[in-house]
Amino acid sequence: MSEPLVVIGNGMAAARLVDEIAKRALGRYAVAVIGEEPRLAYNRVLLSSLLADEVAAADVELKPARWWRDRGVTLRYGAPAVAVDVVARTVTLADRTVLGFSKAVFATGSRPIRLGLPGRELPGVMTFRDIGDVDAIRARAAAGTRVVVIGGGLLGLEAAHGLAKAGARVTLVHLMDRLMERQLDDVAAGMLRRAVEARGVEVLLGAETARIAGSQRVEAVELRDGRSLPADLVVMAVGIRPNAELAAAAGVCVNRGIVVDDGLATSAEGLFAIGECAEHRGQCYGLVEPAYEQAAVLARRLAGGPARYPGTVLATNLKVSGVDVFSAGDFLGQPGAEQIVLHDPGLGVYRKFVIAQDRLIGAVLYGDTTDALWYLELIRSGEPIGRLRDDLAFGRALAMRAAA
Ligand SMILES: Cc1cc2nc3c(=O)[nH]c(=O)nc-3n(C[C@H](O)[C@H](O)[C@H](O)COP(=O)(O)OP(=O)(O)OC[C@H]3O[C@@H](n4cnc5c(N)ncnc54)[C@H](O)[C@@H]3O)c2cc1C
């Protein structure tokens, strides 16, 4: 008889896990997937493109209903799991359905952080995480709407770009002295700022939000330095927090996220966690690739194999049309690391490579990201780059030809 396996969360990690299990251990498990959102799993990464009107709503769905049916998966969406009993081996949903399990997987993702500012509950203050948010933002953002986006990371930039494209007057407020400071150095961040401004987004750096003002609804964002920015809509994009409360309430060990070992197992027997809700070796990831790698490893283990998840070297691509940005690994360089920099301001191209002990450990590419995956592979593999080094900055074709 099939073993009951319950996956809590119906996002990108869950969909990939089911796909991998179906390939490796179809029939071994009776899989049920529980999703809080009232829809099939979708590609959250594409929400920025949906907001910018670059893809249609139908294009973001990951798998059609038939795909799930064909794999014998019981899908329950629209009601969150509200309790997990690790002794009785049950998951209870908000609609009081109780599902028994032999094994269970937390794949509950993250939620956006809302800054604890005065005025944060005013109508018109939004976050950007799910399809519901995109619908709500779009419903309020017409041509000429004044929008303040708080946060100059990947999400804030993509939201600002999408809204500016829709004709809104967008100001992006960022606390730090450069955009995407966790992925870009000063030079690349400066180029990005100019490109974003050229697309109609006003960028304020070193700007700390003090409060959101308004009587019935949001009217302005007030900065610590006294400036007041008129706003009909505020989008907070200041980071995410893992959804780990359900696991914590079940007695599972939780730190920032749900703590897992290299086998993606939590502290509770037969319970696992993958994706943004998981904390592995002290790290909670906020990108989809680690979630996919974790899903593949967990599926192999659930199929009886010995797979291990060693962690992921992160790489980031910004999805602002016409602005190509890539960053991976240690892009600033630890003490003692060397740097190769190629900068052509006229062409708007910047490439920086950080090298330590004859290995590429980080890279930033701005303006031309054609060979990003090759550089990422060099970083991940840790192979010596001595023979490529002279031409490394000029791209794969040249470097490989010279090394041959
Ligand atoms: C606008 C945007 C753009 C992004 N762009 C990129 C990008 O370019 N590159 C990149 O790598 N990543 C990007 N990301 C991040 C990426 O989407 C996430 O890393 C990925 O979705 C993580 O997958 P997950 O399954 O862990 O979480 P999610 O996809 O968030 O899925 C978790 C699901 O679990 C559900 N859930 C939570 N609690 C419960 C409960 N108690 N019961 C039932 N269901 C529950 C949630 O509602 C959600 O549907 C972007 C994210 C956003 C919002």
The ligand as a MOL file (V3000), in Angstrom:
LIG
                    3D

  0  0  0     0  0            999 V3000
M  V30 BEGIN CTAB
M  V30 COUNTS 53 58 0 0 0
M  V30 BEGIN ATOM
M  V30 1 C 7.8940 39.1030 -7.4580 0
M  V30 2 C 8.9000 38.0230 -7.2030 0
M  V30 3 C 9.9570 37.8410 -8.0950 0
M  V30 4 C 10.9080 36.8500 -7.8480 0
M  V30 5 N 11.9210 36.7030 -8.7360 0
M  V30 6 C 12.8240 35.7220 -8.5190 0
M  V30 7 C 13.9030 35.5260 -9.4480 0
M  V30 8 O 14.0770 36.2580 -10.4430 0
M  V30 9 N 14.7610 34.4870 -9.2220 0
M  V30 10 C 14.6110 33.6540 -8.1360 0
M  V30 11 O 15.4040 32.7220 -7.9900 0
M  V30 12 N 13.6110 33.8260 -7.2420 0
M  V30 13 C 12.7360 34.8530 -7.4130 0
M  V30 14 N 11.7220 35.0190 -6.5010 0
M  V30 15 C 11.6700 34.1190 -5.3210 0
M  V30 16 C 10.9920 32.8000 -5.6720 0
M  V30 17 O 9.7050 33.0350 -6.1580 0
M  V30 18 C 10.9480 31.9270 -4.4290 0
M  V30 19 O 12.2870 31.6560 -4.0410 0
M  V30 20 C 10.2040 30.6090 -4.6180 0
M  V30 21 O 8.8730 30.8440 -4.9670 0
M  V30 22 C 10.3000 29.7750 -3.3330 0
M  V30 23 O 9.4990 28.6340 -3.4300 0
M  V30 24 P 8.7550 28.0280 -2.1470 0
M  V30 25 O 7.9670 26.8820 -2.6480 0
M  V30 26 O 9.7340 27.8580 -1.0680 0
M  V30 27 O 7.7800 29.1930 -1.6660 0
M  V30 28 P 6.4730 29.7270 -2.3850 0
M  V30 29 O 6.5990 29.6910 -3.8470 0
M  V30 30 O 6.1800 31.0400 -1.7370 0
M  V30 31 O 5.3330 28.6900 -1.9780 0
M  V30 32 C 4.8910 28.5250 -0.6640 0
M  V30 33 C 3.3980 28.3080 -0.7010 0
M  V30 34 O 3.0060 27.7760 0.5500 0
M  V30 35 C 1.7720 28.3580 0.9180 0
M  V30 36 N 1.5810 28.2280 2.3690 0
M  V30 37 C 2.1930 28.9260 3.3600 0
M  V30 38 N 1.7460 28.5110 4.5670 0
M  V30 39 C 0.8370 27.5240 4.3280 0
M  V30 40 C 0.0320 26.7120 5.1590 0
M  V30 41 N 0.0680 26.8140 6.4880 0
M  V30 42 N -0.7840 25.8140 4.5740 0
M  V30 43 C -0.8210 25.6850 3.2390 0
M  V30 44 N -0.0850 26.4480 2.3890 0
M  V30 45 C 0.7370 27.3380 2.9340 0
M  V30 46 C 1.9090 29.7970 0.4460 0
M  V30 47 O 0.6430 30.3930 0.3240 0
M  V30 48 C 2.5990 29.5890 -0.8980 0
M  V30 49 O 1.6770 29.4250 -1.9390 0
M  V30 50 C 10.7750 36.0140 -6.7120 0
M  V30 51 C 9.7170 36.1970 -5.8160 0
M  V30 52 C 8.7930 37.1940 -6.0430 0
M  V30 53 C 7.6710 37.4030 -5.0650 0
M  V30 END ATOM
M  V30 BEGIN BOND
M  V30 1 1 1 2
M  V30 2 1 2 3
M  V30 3 2 2 52
M  V30 4 2 3 4
M  V30 5 1 4 5
M  V30 6 1 4 50
M  V30 7 2 5 6
M  V30 8 1 6 7
M  V30 9 1 6 13
M  V30 10 2 7 8
M  V30 11 1 7 9
M  V30 12 1 9 10
M  V30 13 2 10 11
M  V30 14 1 10 12
M  V30 15 2 12 13
M  V30 16 1 13 14
M  V30 17 1 14 15
M  V30 18 1 14 50
M  V30 19 1 15 16
M  V30 20 1 16 17
M  V30 21 1 16 18
M  V30 22 1 18 19
M  V30 23 1 18 20
M  V30 24 1 20 21
M  V30 25 1 20 22
M  V30 26 1 22 23
M  V30 27 1 23 24
M  V30 28 2 24 25
M  V30 29 1 24 26
M  V30 30 1 24 27
M  V30 31 1 27 28
M  V30 32 2 28 29
M  V30 33 1 28 30
M  V30 34 1 28 31
M  V30 35 1 31 32
M  V30 36 1 32 33
M  V30 37 1 33 34
M  V30 38 1 33 48
M  V30 39 1 34 35
M  V30 40 1 35 36
M  V30 41 1 35 46
M  V30 42 1 36 37
M  V30 43 1 36 45
M  V30 44 2 37 38
M  V30 45 1 38 39
M  V30 46 1 39 40
M  V30 47 2 39 45
M  V30 48 1 40 41
M  V30 49 2 40 42
M  V30 50 1 42 43
M  V30 51 2 43 44
M  V30 52 1 44 45
M  V30 53 1 46 47
M  V30 54 1 46 48
M  V30 55 1 48 49
M  V30 56 2 50 51
M  V30 57 1 51 52
M  V30 58 1 52 53
M  V30 END BOND
M  V30 END CTAB
M  END
